[in-house]
Every structure is written in C-alpha cells, then in structure tokens.
Amino acid sequence: MIKKKWLLWSLPVLLIILLLFYWATTTANGNIEVQKPQVGSLEVQWKERGYLVAQEEQVLYPPVATKVLEVAKKSGDVVAKGDFLLRLDNRPLQERLAQLEAQRELIMAEVNQEAKVWQVAIVAEEIEQSRLKLAELATERERVEQLVSAGAVPPVELEKIENRIALEQSRLAQAEAQYEQAQVLRDQGDWTERLRAIEAEKAGLIGDLATLEIRAPFSGTISEMNLYRGQLVDPSRPLLNLTGKKDLEIQVDVLHEEVNKVHKGQEVVVSHRGTGKSVQAKVDRIGTRAEAKISPLGLEQRRVPVYITVDPIPEQWLEGFPIDVTFSWTTEESLLIPRSALLATAEGTFLYLMENEEVKQAPVSIGIIANEKVQVLAGLQGDEEIILSPENVKVGQKIKATQLSFTSSE
C-alpha cells in the first residue's frame, strides 16, 4: 500500500522534472543578438604578382596578300620612330577598289531603272484620280437610288453603279499597293544594303592603302626580318619583329575570369618586394588576348597582360623586380549579413532566424565574402531577424522578446 502511494506521488514529480528539463534545453539563457540584413556593396581586393619591365615588342603584319616592292632595313638594324622600313605593292588593293566601283555603278543603274518603272509621283496621281472617281460614283449612286425609289428606273441600274464602285475600289487598292512598293524601291530597296556594304569595304581598303608603307611605330631594333623585293606576303605571316626600350612599367598577368573587373585608369596599389615600399599606380592599358600560363602549382591558366604605370618610379625599383599588385572592385548592391551568422554544414549553408519567438532555419545562397560580411544571393527577403551566433541556439528553441538584443547593421 505504501509502495503504491509512493508511486502516485513520484509520477507528478518526475513529470515536473521532465518539463523543467525540456524548458531548460529549449529556452535560451541570456540575451541573443539578432540583426536585420543590410543593403550595400562590398569592396573586394585581390593580389597578383607582376614585374617591372622596360621592353616594348611588336610584330608587324601585312594588311593584305601582296608583294614586297622595296626593303630599306634588315634584321639587327636600329631604327627610330617613324623610320621607313619597307613598301608593299598596292595594286591588289587598287584592283579591288576598281571592282567595287564597277559594282556600285551597276547597282546605281538598277536603281535608275527601278525609278523609271515605279515613279512615286505618277502612282500618287493615279491614287488621287481614283479617289475622285469614287466620290463621283458615290454621288451618282445617291441619284440612282432616288430614281429607283420613285420607280423612274429599274433596280438593275443601281446594281450597275455598285459594280462600277467595286471595280474602282479594286483599282484604288492596287494603286495604293503600287505606291507602297514604289516607296520601298526608292527608299529601302535591297540595293541600299549592297551600296552600304560596298562603301564599308572601300573605306577599309583605303585605310589599308595608308599602311602599305611600313614605318617603325617606335624606336628599337629589328629582328626576324628576312624579306626581299618581289617576295609574296600575306596577313598570316609576320613581316618583322621590332623590340625597343621604354619607361619602366609593371606588367601583371590577370586571370581572364577576373580581367573584366579591371579597366583603364583604375587605381591600384603596387608593392615592391625588395624595398617593401607601396605606392599608388594606375592601369595604363589591357592586353587584347589571353595567353596560356603555368601557375606555381603546375596548372595551366588563361591570363591577360595588364600594364600599370607608376609616376614617378621610386628609386631602387629596377627592371625585372617582382611587384605585388593589389586590385580592388566594388560589387553591386545586395543583401549583406555578418559572417558570424553563417552556418555551413555538409547539407548546405544556413542562417538561423527568429520567427514568433522561435528559432527557424533558412537555407541561403551566398556570393562574395569580404570584410567579415557575406553577400546573400538568395534565401532572404530583407526584413528577417538573423541570429548572429547560431552555435548558441537550436532549431525550434523558444526565445522571448525580452531576451533579444538588436544590433545595428552598420
């Protein structure tokens, strides 16, 4: 009997203990910091290694397939900017220009012939005459309708008028169609496109004519030039290689995936590895094609050369020295959260949110991480309350409003 009473008293006590344990494990102790997402942009920086260079090199190609008429220099010669190097035959270009001019004259003859057949003014006059005729027939129809109503003429006379009106309306429709076609032939015929293409090609050929007299684009030394008078050349094979000296600049090879974040005039920070000195510099120009480079890890990468000017060049900065170049760019505005709020697991990336005094888990897609902030690409609307220390709470945990500590997103 005593044992039964003890059991009856112990069951409620055990139940109370379990409830207290559940409350302790599902209710937060102390204040929980929360914050709403911030709308803003991130400044991202990355470094590349470059080198101080003082050599300029350019490979010269012929603009068209032609012959060499005159050679004034040879490999090993030192030349100044603007010096005459060689002359190419312009006859292929002149012949092509003559062909284009003949094509242009043929097209203009077609245009003149079409203008005789479809003269806009004549067709417009036909339309006007047809409209006047229809107006007269409409008046005549009213008169005949009155006569038919009075019994003065049979109904067949009215049918004749209706047939004449229908015929004239058909003629008017044909004239209007001819008028539209005449305008097309006059203003927008296919010959306009052909003429435009011919003029564009002529402009290119005229520009090429000016390049058939090859001159040195800068001072330097000629190499790999083995030309003779009468030799056939074409744009697929170089004429010569010119190498020269120039002011010191920094060449850095940027990954082709990143080069779209670099632009002419962009400010960068360059650091000399030997002296440890850092100075501001600007991007002078960007290469036009990516080249295969081998990374320190032995991986092949496509990189684009970027040239940076430093004015003035600090003392002790000599050609060939390695330079660290720090690029920076700013992302577009998006939702940003503190990095501490991010919870990365094998199942994905999550945030813990406060909803109705309860912890909820929200999967998110993130972008760039910089300056302890994370760019959120998807998963948030912008008005959520984000828990900044997800490791201190559990999904489903109850948190009273009085236990929340709101932190500024600035």
Secondary structure as UniProt FT lines:
FT   HELIX           2..26
FT   STRAND          32..35
FT   STRAND          38..40
FT   STRAND          43..60
FT   STRAND          66..71
FT   TURN            75..76
FT   STRAND          78..79
FT   TURN            81..82
FT   STRAND          84..88
FT   HELIX           91..117
FT   HELIX           120..150
FT   HELIX           156..187
FT   HELIX           190..209
FT   TURN            210..211
FT   STRAND          213..215
FT   STRAND          220..223
FT   TURN            229..230
FT   STRAND          232..233
FT   TURN            235..236
FT   STRAND          240..255
FT   TURN            256..258
FT   HELIX           259..261
FT   TURN            264..265
FT   STRAND          267..272
FT   TURN            273..275
FT   STRAND          278..286
FT   STRAND          291..294
FT   TURN            296..297
FT   STRAND          300..309
FT   TURN            315..316
FT   TURN            319..320
FT   STRAND          322..330
FT   STRAND          334..338
FT   HELIX           339..341
FT   STRAND          343..345
FT   TURN            346..347
FT   STRAND          348..355
FT   TURN            356..357
FT   STRAND          358..363
FT   STRAND          365..370
FT   TURN            371..372
FT   STRAND          373..378
FT   STRAND          386..387
FT   HELIX           390..392
FT   TURN            395..396
FT   HELIX           401..403
FT   STRAND          404..406
//
